[in-house]
Each structure stands twice: as structure tokens, then as C-alpha cells.
Amino acid sequence: MESGHIRLRSAPGRWVLLTTVLGSGMAMLDGTVVNVALPALARDLDAGMSGLQWTVNAYTLTLAGLILLGGSLGDRYGRRKIFMIGVVWFAAASALCGLSPNIELLIFARALQGIGGALLTPGSLAIIQASFVHDDRPRAVGSWSGLGGVASAIGPLLGGWLVETAGWRWVFLLNLPLAVVVLAVAARHVPETRDTAAHGRFDVLGSALAALALAGVTFGLIQAGAGTIPLVAGLVLAASFVAVEIRRSPDALVPVGIFRSRVFTAVNVVTLIMYAAMGVVFFLLVVQLQVSAGFSPIAAGSAMLPVTILMLLLSARAGELAKRIGPRVPMTAGILVCAAGLLLMSRIGPNASYVADVLPAAVVFGLGLSSAVAPLTATVLATAEERYAGVASGVNNALARTGGLLAVAAVPPLVGLTGDAYNSPAAFTSGFHTAMLVSAIMLAVAAVVTFFTIKGNVLIEAPEPERKIHCSLDGPPLEGEITAPS
């Protein structure tokens, strides 16, 4: 079957979707399944609050810092090939995580895991964008978002069961058999695609600056006692990264031309803010339920099961709705509903009831995610030129991970969750309530940005325009050259 002409409802289409969901789901699963194991591994490895933050953020740091390079490698050398290499790397690093005897080695192994995630995550979306016919892409992305969201939401439930029955190390070792299945299906059923126009050298300097900038800012936020030097250094490196990317275009890690679309730029800003809020929720909620509300690990993990069900049932439909009426309304409404869910979560405290306190918050939050995530992802891919499918996916994933990374680093200290706060139910509850309010405000800001910047229906295919050269950069057309029907 020729790439770009696969139908979603065909057998090849179902195999492609299954592979991308399983692969990216493995990385998404690890982004949430670990959270429910944090109290157990903290006791086992004698780790403090900063150790728990680094257990989460070491993975997110390398994932966010290198995911752009992963997308570029896929565009150049083959999206399926880089995707499969990422799966192997991820599985090997997962084994090291499961065998770690101390918190330091676990943090190092988590950083290695993030590198594998940076190779496989952008490839999954790029494979969808390059393999399916245009009309099927929004629904394919919606299905990918819904089923991938299932992996993220089911992670705490699975993690809680593993912690109680087999121990926290199996949270990581579970990835090994899953990786074998992904590799077998990908090798047999996924077509290879690449950017045939790719040329020039890889932007190694840009990759290094991006990773080091994130590392400096993250270290400065988590290790507040280390002073402002790491934070300032990270910001300087971030500015240097922007300067290098502008100078190196079109061979930059992030081609400047990809931001010619105002909608693409706006939806990535929304992604950064939205996933910052979500990162705080998934980091703190399962710990709050165990530390303050007295839930067992499996009960805390199963608390977000309604999110799983709603994402599975509604995400593909949200993608279809966004295609018909445009993404602005579903995204804006969905993000605001997510914010309402966080306000409900701020009521969760000592002796919380699942039915009265946790379930309503989870349902509202799940409805919001189901409405917002698929249109957001489809809009990112639809507003970037197809040859930049891997880069566009990488940019959006990098910003999503960066938002979560910085929020998990900054918000807990900001609300007083430092040291051994997870050993004090009263202190943790106070910080958790404030964190939910801060996150709800972030989502409200994202909704405002969405409403005022995303206009028209960018998900409806427009006539192919005549190719033009802009200032020696053969990139995406300037805003206005392609007008989608409104």
C-alpha cells in the first residue's frame, strides 16, 4: 500500500494505528505509571521530595530536549526505522530502571528512558500523518489521542496494582514484553516514510543547547538552594538556542519556516500552558490520594479511570467535530472544562470520599481532555507543511513535555511542597490545594489564547497552492496564501 493513501478503516490502516498507539502509549504510560509508585520507591530508596521530582523530570528532561532531534532523524532516515530504534532503547533503559539499587542510578536510567522516548514519540504521529489519506487524518489522530490517552490514564491504575502485588520495580520491567510486541507489529505492517527533500547537516549544536537550557532551568527550579546561577544559565542557553536556530535555517533543528503559520504558533503556545497544568495534576494527585486521603496505591491509581473511559469513547468524535466546525470551539470549551475539573480536585483532602470528591472531578476533567486533545493535535499537524510532519510533531511534543517539566519543577516548591512534605498529610494537602488552583488558572489562560488566535477551519483541505520561494527558504507558505474554508 502506497504511503499517504492508506484508509483508516482498512486492514493496513488498523495495523498502522495499532502500532503507533502501542509505541507512543508505552512512553505515555511511563509518564504516568511511575507517579503512583513514588511513595513506595521513596521509602525503598530513601529519597526526598527533590528525588521524586527528579525521578519524574529526568525522563521528561531528555524527552523534551531531544524530541525535536528525534523527529528530524525520522524525517531524514525513515520514520519507522527511528521509531523502532527508540522502542529498543526505551526497553533497555526500562530494564536499568527496574534494577536500580539507589535513587541516583534510577534518575540516570530515567534520563536514558527519555532518550528512547524522544526517538519513538514524534515518529508515531509522523507515521500517521504520512501514511493516511488526508480525509482520514483527523479521525486517525483522534483515535490515536483517545487510545494513547487511555495509556496515560490507565497508567496510575496499572502502577498501583503492580506496586501492591509485585513491587514498584515492575512498573518499569513491564515495558520489556510490550516493546517486543510493538517491534513485531511495526516490522511487518508499518510502511516506511521519509522526507525526500531532507538535506544538509544535523543541528547538533541546537540539540545540545536545547537540552542544556532545559537542564539548567529545571535544576534551578528544583534545587532552589543552589542559587540562581543554574536558572540564569539555562535562560541564557535558551536565548542562544533561538539565535542559533535563526542563523542555521533551513538546516536548523527547528526550521524557522514552520512558524510562518500564526495558528501553528498559537496552538503550540496553548500546548505549553495546557500540559504544564496537566503535569502538575498527574504528579501530585496520586500522591495526595495516598498521603492525605489514605487511599491504597491501587485505589489511588484507579481514581482517574473515568478519564480513560471518556478519552476512549469521545476523542475520535471530538476529532470529527473539529473537522466539521473548526477546532476553536471544541478546544476552548474542553480546556475550560478541564479547569473546572481541577477546581473540583482542590476539594480533595483528608478522608476524601471517592464518590463525592474524586469521581466528579475525574469525570469533568476527562470530558475536558476528550474535547480538547484530539483537535489540538490535529491542528498542529494540519497547519504545518506535510514534509515537516516529524518536525511539527516533535515541536508540539517537546513543548508539551517542556510545559510539564517546568511545572513539576516550579509549582511544588512554589506551594510549599519541599523536603519530606510527602510525610506530612496536612502540609501536603495545603500545597496540593494551592497547586490545583494555580493549574486551573493556567488552563484558563490557555483557553483565552485558543479563543482569540485559532480562527477558521484549518482542518479542511484547501487547494494545493503554487510552490513559492520565500527569502531563500523553501518552507511553508506565508499566512494567508492558503485560505481554508471557514
C-alpha positions as CSV (number, residue, x, y, z in Angstrom):
1,M,0.0,0.0,0.0
2,E,1.5,3.4,-1.1
3,S,2.2,5.7,1.8
4,G,-0.2,8.6,2.1
5,H,-3.0,6.5,0.6
6,I,-3.9,4.2,3.5
7,R,-7.5,4.3,4.7
8,L,-8.2,4.2,8.4
9,R,-10.9,1.6,8.1
10,S,-8.7,-0.8,6.0
11,A,-6.7,-3.6,7.5
12,P,-3.3,-1.8,6.8
13,G,-4.8,1.3,8.4
14,R,-5.8,-0.6,11.6
15,W,-2.3,-2.1,11.8
16,V,-0.6,1.3,11.5
17,L,-2.9,2.8,14.1
18,L,-2.3,-0.1,16.5
19,T,1.5,0.2,16.2
20,T,1.6,3.9,16.7
21,V,-0.8,3.7,19.7
22,L,1.2,0.9,21.3
23,G,4.6,2.6,20.8
24,S,3.6,6.1,21.9
25,G,1.4,4.6,24.6
26,M,4.4,2.9,26.1
27,A,6.1,6.3,26.5
28,M,2.9,7.9,27.7
29,L,2.2,5.1,30.1
30,D,5.6,5.5,31.7
31,G,4.9,9.2,32.1
32,T,2.1,8.5,34.5
33,V,2.5,4.9,35.8
34,V,5.6,6.0,37.7
35,N,3.8,8.6,39.7
36,V,1.7,6.2,41.7
37,A,4.9,4.3,42.7
38,L,6.6,7.5,44.0
39,P,5.8,7.0,47.8
40,A,6.9,3.3,47.6
41,L,10.2,3.9,45.8
42,A,10.9,6.9,48.1
43,R,10.6,4.7,51.1
44,D,12.7,1.9,49.5
45,L,15.4,4.2,48.1
46,D,15.3,6.8,51.0
47,A,14.5,9.7,48.6
48,G,13.2,13.2,49.5
49,M,10.8,15.4,47.6
50,S,13.5,16.6,45.2
51,G,14.4,13.0,44.5
52,L,10.8,12.3,43.5
53,Q,10.8,15.4,41.3
54,W,13.9,14.3,39.5
55,T,12.5,10.8,39.1
56,V,9.8,12.3,37.0
57,N,11.7,15.2,35.5
58,A,14.9,13.3,34.4
59,Y,12.7,11.4,32.0
60,T,10.9,14.5,30.8
61,L,14.1,16.5,30.5
62,T,15.8,14.3,27.9
63,L,12.5,13.6,26.2
64,A,11.7,17.3,25.8
65,G,15.3,18.3,25.0
66,L,15.8,15.7,22.3
67,I,12.4,15.0,20.8
68,L,13.0,17.6,18.1
69,L,16.1,15.7,17.0
70,G,14.1,12.5,17.1
71,G,11.5,14.0,14.7
72,S,14.3,15.2,12.3
73,L,16.0,11.9,12.4
74,G,12.8,10.2,11.4
75,D,12.1,12.6,8.6
76,R,15.7,12.0,7.3
77,Y,16.4,8.3,7.8
78,G,12.9,6.8,7.9
79,R,10.1,7.3,10.5
80,R,9.6,3.6,11.0
81,K,13.3,2.9,11.4
82,I,13.9,5.6,14.1
83,F,10.6,4.6,15.8
84,M,11.8,1.1,16.2
85,I,15.2,2.1,17.4
86,G,13.5,4.2,20.0
87,V,11.4,1.3,21.2
88,V,14.6,-0.9,21.7
89,W,16.4,1.9,23.5
90,F,13.4,2.6,25.7
91,A,13.1,-1.1,26.7
92,A,16.8,-1.3,27.6
93,A,16.6,1.8,29.8
94,S,13.4,0.5,31.4
95,A,15.3,-2.7,32.5
96,L,18.0,-0.5,34.1
97,C,15.3,1.5,35.9
98,G,13.8,-1.7,37.3
99,L,17.2,-2.9,38.6
100,S,18.4,0.4,40.1
101,P,19.7,0.0,43.7
102,N,19.6,3.7,44.6
103,I,17.8,6.9,43.6
104,E,20.9,8.3,41.8
105,L,21.1,5.4,39.3
106,L,17.3,5.4,38.9
107,I,17.4,9.1,38.0
108,F,20.2,8.4,35.4
109,A,18.2,5.4,34.0
110,R,15.1,7.6,33.7
111,A,17.1,10.1,31.7
112,L,18.1,7.3,29.3
113,Q,14.5,6.3,29.0
114,G,13.7,9.8,27.9
115,I,16.1,9.5,25.0
116,G,14.3,6.4,23.8
117,G,11.0,8.3,24.2
118,A,12.4,11.2,22.1
119,L,13.1,8.8,19.2
120,L,9.7,6.9,19.2
121,T,7.2,9.6,20.3
122,P,7.4,12.0,17.3
123,G,7.6,9.1,14.9
124,S,4.2,7.8,15.9
125,L,2.4,10.9,14.9
126,A,4.6,11.5,11.8
127,I,3.8,7.9,10.7
128,I,0.0,8.7,10.9
129,Q,0.4,12.0,9.1
130,A,2.4,10.5,6.3
131,S,0.6,7.2,5.9
132,F,-3.1,8.0,5.9
133,V,-5.1,9.9,3.3
134,H,-5.8,13.5,4.2
135,D,-9.5,13.0,4.9
136,D,-8.8,10.2,7.4
137,R,-6.1,12.0,9.3
138,P,-8.3,14.0,11.8
139,R,-10.1,10.8,12.8
140,A,-6.8,8.8,12.9
141,V,-5.3,11.5,15.2
142,G,-8.4,11.4,17.3
143,S,-8.2,7.7,17.6
144,W,-4.5,7.9,18.4
145,S,-5.2,10.6,21.0
146,G,-8.0,8.6,22.6
147,L,-6.2,5.3,22.8
148,G,-3.0,7.0,23.7
149,G,-4.8,8.9,26.4
150,V,-6.0,5.5,27.7
151,A,-2.4,4.5,28.2
152,S,-1.7,7.7,30.1
153,A,-4.8,7.5,32.3
154,I,-4.6,3.7,32.9
155,G,-1.0,4.1,34.0
156,P,-1.8,5.0,37.6
157,L,-4.2,2.1,37.9
158,L,-1.7,-0.4,36.5
159,G,1.1,1.2,38.6
160,G,-1.0,0.9,41.7
161,W,-1.7,-2.8,41.0
162,L,2.0,-3.5,40.3
163,V,3.2,-1.7,43.4
164,E,0.8,-3.7,45.7
165,T,1.3,-7.1,44.1
166,A,4.8,-7.2,42.6
167,G,6.7,-4.1,43.8
168,W,7.5,-0.8,42.2
169,R,10.3,-2.2,40.0
170,W,7.8,-3.9,37.8
171,V,6.4,-0.6,36.9
172,F,9.5,-0.3,34.6
173,L,10.0,-4.0,33.8
174,L,6.5,-4.2,32.3
175,N,7.9,-2.3,29.2
176,L,10.0,-5.2,28.1
177,P,7.3,-7.5,26.8
178,L,5.3,-4.6,25.4
179,A,8.3,-3.5,23.4
180,V,8.6,-6.9,21.8
181,V,5.0,-6.7,20.6
182,V,5.5,-3.2,19.2
183,L,8.6,-4.2,17.3
184,A,7.0,-7.3,15.8
185,V,3.9,-5.4,14.5
186,A,5.9,-2.4,13.2
187,A,8.3,-4.5,11.2
188,R,5.5,-6.3,9.5
189,H,2.8,-3.8,9.0
190,V,4.0,-0.2,9.0
191,P,5.2,1.4,5.7
192,E,8.5,3.3,5.7
193,T,8.1,7.1,5.0
194,R,10.7,9.9,5.0
195,D,11.2,13.5,3.8
196,T,12.8,13.0,0.4
197,A,13.8,16.7,0.3
198,A,15.9,16.5,3.5
199,H,19.4,17.7,3.1
200,G,22.2,19.4,5.0
201,R,23.8,18.6,8.3
202,F,22.0,17.8,11.6
203,D,21.8,20.7,14.1
204,V,23.9,19.1,16.8
205,L,24.6,22.4,18.4
206,G,20.9,23.3,18.6
207,S,20.1,19.9,20.1
208,A,22.8,20.4,22.8
209,L,21.7,23.9,23.6
210,A,18.0,22.9,23.9
211,A,18.8,20.0,26.3
212,L,21.3,22.1,28.4
213,A,18.9,25.0,28.6
214,L,16.1,22.8,30.0
215,A,18.5,21.1,32.4
216,G,19.7,24.5,33.7
217,V,16.2,25.9,34.2
218,T,14.9,22.6,35.8
219,F,17.9,22.3,38.2
220,G,17.5,25.9,39.2
221,L,13.8,25.5,39.9
222,I,14.0,22.2,41.8
223,Q,17.2,22.8,43.7
224,A,16.3,26.3,44.9
225,G,19.1,26.3,47.5
226,A,21.7,26.1,44.7
227,G,21.1,29.8,44.0
228,T,20.1,31.5,40.7
229,I,23.2,30.6,38.7
230,P,21.7,27.4,37.1
231,L,18.4,29.2,36.3
232,V,20.1,32.2,34.7
233,A,22.5,29.9,32.8
234,G,19.5,27.9,31.5
235,L,17.8,31.1,30.3
236,V,21.0,32.3,28.5
237,L,21.3,28.9,26.8
238,A,17.6,29.1,25.8
239,A,18.3,32.5,24.2
240,S,21.4,31.1,22.5
241,F,19.3,28.2,21.1
242,V,16.8,30.7,19.5
243,A,19.7,32.6,17.9
244,V,21.4,29.5,16.6
245,E,18.1,28.2,15.1
246,I,17.5,31.5,13.2
247,R,21.1,31.6,11.9
248,R,21.1,27.9,10.8
249,S,17.7,28.0,9.0
250,P,16.8,26.0,6.9
251,D,19.1,23.3,8.3
252,A,18.1,24.1,11.9
253,L,16.7,21.7,14.4
254,V,13.5,23.8,14.3
255,P,13.2,25.4,10.8
256,V,12.0,28.9,11.1
257,G,9.6,28.5,8.2
258,I,7.4,26.1,10.3
259,F,6.3,29.0,12.4
260,R,5.1,31.1,9.4
261,S,1.6,29.9,10.3
262,R,0.2,32.0,13.2
263,V,-2.2,29.2,14.0
264,F,0.6,26.7,14.3
265,T,2.5,29.0,16.6
266,A,-0.6,29.8,18.7
267,V,-1.6,26.2,19.2
268,N,1.9,25.3,20.4
269,V,1.7,28.1,23.0
270,V,-1.6,26.6,24.1
271,T,0.1,23.2,24.3
272,L,2.8,24.5,26.5
273,I,0.4,26.0,29.0
274,M,-2.1,23.2,29.0
275,Y,0.4,20.4,29.5
276,A,2.1,22.4,32.3
277,A,-1.2,22.3,34.2
278,M,-1.7,18.6,33.4
279,G,1.9,17.8,34.5
280,V,1.2,19.2,38.0
281,V,-2.1,17.2,38.2
282,F,-0.6,13.8,37.3
283,F,2.4,14.4,39.5
284,L,0.6,15.4,42.7
285,L,-2.9,13.8,42.6
286,V,-2.0,10.1,43.1
287,V,0.5,11.1,45.9
288,Q,-2.2,13.3,47.6
289,L,-4.7,10.4,47.5
290,Q,-2.2,8.1,49.2
291,V,-0.6,10.6,51.6
292,S,-3.6,12.6,52.7
293,A,-6.8,10.7,51.7
294,G,-5.5,7.3,52.8
295,F,-6.1,5.5,49.5
296,S,-4.1,2.4,48.7
297,P,-1.8,2.5,45.7
298,I,-4.3,0.6,43.5
299,A,-7.2,2.8,44.7
300,A,-5.3,5.9,44.0
301,G,-4.3,4.7,40.6
302,S,-7.9,3.7,39.7
303,A,-9.2,7.1,40.7
304,M,-8.6,8.5,37.2
305,L,-10.2,5.5,35.4
306,P,-13.2,7.7,34.3
307,V,-10.7,9.8,32.3
308,T,-9.6,6.6,30.5
309,I,-13.1,5.7,29.6
310,L,-14.1,9.2,28.4
311,M,-11.0,9.6,26.3
312,L,-11.6,6.2,24.7
313,L,-15.2,7.0,23.9
314,L,-15.1,10.6,22.9
315,S,-11.7,11.6,21.5
316,A,-12.3,10.3,17.9
317,R,-15.7,12.0,17.9
318,A,-14.1,15.3,19.0
319,G,-11.6,15.0,16.1
320,E,-14.6,14.6,13.7
321,L,-16.4,17.5,15.3
322,A,-13.4,19.7,15.0
323,K,-13.1,18.8,11.3
324,R,-16.7,19.9,10.7
325,I,-16.9,23.2,12.7
326,G,-13.2,24.0,13.3
327,P,-11.0,23.4,16.3
328,R,-11.5,26.7,18.2
329,V,-14.8,25.9,20.0
330,P,-14.0,22.3,21.0
331,M,-10.6,23.2,22.2
332,T,-11.7,26.3,24.1
333,A,-14.6,24.6,25.8
334,G,-12.6,21.5,26.5
335,I,-9.8,23.4,28.2
336,L,-12.2,25.4,30.3
337,V,-13.9,22.2,31.4
338,C,-10.5,20.8,32.4
339,A,-10.0,23.9,34.5
340,A,-13.4,23.2,36.2
341,G,-12.2,19.7,36.9
342,L,-9.1,21.0,38.7
343,L,-11.2,23.3,40.9
344,L,-13.2,20.3,41.9
345,M,-9.9,18.4,42.7
346,S,-8.9,21.2,45.0
347,R,-11.6,19.9,47.4
348,I,-9.8,16.5,47.9
349,G,-8.3,16.3,51.3
350,P,-8.1,14.0,54.4
351,N,-10.8,11.3,54.5
352,A,-12.0,12.2,51.0
353,S,-14.7,10.1,49.6
354,Y,-14.2,8.7,46.1
355,V,-17.8,9.1,45.0
356,A,-18.4,12.6,46.5
357,D,-15.0,14.2,46.0
358,V,-12.8,12.4,43.5
359,L,-15.2,10.9,40.9
360,P,-16.9,14.3,39.9
361,A,-13.5,15.9,39.4
362,A,-12.2,13.0,37.3
363,V,-15.4,13.0,35.1
364,V,-15.3,16.7,34.5
365,F,-11.5,16.6,33.8
366,G,-11.9,13.7,31.4
367,L,-14.7,15.4,29.5
368,G,-12.5,18.4,29.0
369,L,-9.5,16.4,27.8
370,S,-11.6,14.4,25.4
371,S,-12.8,17.6,23.8
372,A,-9.5,19.4,23.6
373,V,-6.7,17.0,22.9
374,A,-7.6,15.5,19.6
375,P,-8.5,18.9,17.9
376,L,-5.3,20.3,19.3
377,T,-3.1,17.6,17.9
378,A,-4.9,17.6,14.5
379,T,-4.5,21.4,14.3
380,V,-0.7,21.2,14.9
381,L,-0.3,18.7,12.1
382,A,-2.7,20.4,9.7
383,T,-1.0,23.8,9.9
384,A,2.5,22.5,9.1
385,E,3.7,21.5,5.7
386,E,3.5,17.7,5.2
387,R,7.2,17.4,4.6
388,Y,7.7,18.8,8.2
389,A,5.4,16.2,9.7
390,G,8.2,14.8,12.0
391,V,9.4,18.2,13.0
392,A,5.9,19.6,13.7
393,S,5.1,16.5,15.8
394,G,8.5,17.0,17.6
395,V,7.9,20.7,18.3
396,N,4.5,20.0,19.8
397,N,5.6,17.1,21.8
398,A,8.7,19.0,23.0
399,L,6.5,21.9,24.2
400,A,4.1,19.5,25.9
401,R,6.9,17.8,27.7
402,T,8.6,21.1,28.5
403,G,5.4,22.5,30.0
404,G,5.1,19.5,32.3
405,L,8.8,19.5,33.1
406,L,8.9,23.2,34.2
407,A,5.6,23.0,36.0
408,V,6.6,19.9,38.0
409,A,9.9,21.6,38.8
410,A,8.4,25.0,39.7
411,V,5.0,24.5,41.2
412,P,5.7,22.1,44.2
413,P,8.3,24.5,45.7
414,L,6.1,27.4,45.0
415,V,3.2,25.9,47.0
416,G,5.5,24.7,49.8
417,L,6.0,21.0,48.8
418,T,9.7,20.6,49.6
419,G,11.9,18.3,51.7
420,D,9.9,15.4,53.2
421,A,6.5,17.1,52.8
422,Y,5.0,13.9,51.5
423,N,5.4,12.5,55.0
424,S,3.1,15.2,56.4
425,P,-0.6,14.9,55.3
426,A,-1.5,18.4,56.4
427,A,1.4,20.1,54.7
428,F,0.9,18.1,51.5
429,T,-2.8,18.8,51.4
430,S,-2.3,22.5,51.8
431,G,0.3,22.6,48.9
432,F,-1.9,20.3,46.8
433,H,-4.9,22.6,47.0
434,T,-2.9,25.6,46.0
435,A,-1.3,23.7,43.2
436,M,-4.7,22.8,41.7
437,L,-5.8,26.5,41.8
438,V,-2.6,27.5,40.1
439,S,-3.1,24.9,37.4
440,A,-6.7,25.9,36.9
441,I,-5.6,29.5,36.2
442,M,-3.0,28.2,33.7
443,L,-5.8,26.4,31.8
444,A,-8.0,29.5,31.8
445,V,-5.2,31.4,30.2
446,A,-4.7,28.6,27.6
447,A,-8.5,28.8,26.8
448,V,-8.3,32.6,26.2
449,V,-5.3,32.2,23.9
450,T,-7.2,29.5,22.0
451,F,-10.3,31.5,21.5
452,F,-8.6,34.6,20.2
453,T,-5.9,33.1,18.0
454,I,-7.4,30.0,16.3
455,K,-9.9,31.1,13.6
456,G,-11.4,29.4,10.6
457,N,-11.3,25.7,10.0
458,V,-7.7,24.7,9.3
459,L,-8.7,21.0,9.3
460,I,-10.5,21.3,5.9
461,E,-8.2,20.6,3.0
462,A,-7.6,23.6,0.8
463,P,-6.4,23.5,-2.9
464,E,-2.7,22.9,-3.2
465,P,-1.1,26.3,-3.8
466,E,1.7,27.0,-6.3
467,R,5.1,26.5,-4.6
468,K,6.9,29.7,-3.8
469,I,10.4,30.5,-2.5
470,H,10.5,32.9,0.4
471,C,13.8,34.7,1.1
472,S,15.8,31.7,0.0
473,L,13.9,29.5,2.4
474,D,11.8,26.8,0.7
475,G,9.4,26.4,3.6
476,P,5.7,26.5,4.4
477,P,3.7,29.3,2.7
478,L,3.1,32.6,4.4
479,E,-0.1,33.1,6.4
480,G,-2.8,34.0,4.0
481,E,-1.5,32.1,1.0
482,I,-3.7,29.1,1.9
483,T,-7.2,30.0,2.9
484,A,-9.2,27.2,4.4
485,P,-13.0,27.5,4.2
486,S,-14.5,28.9,7.4
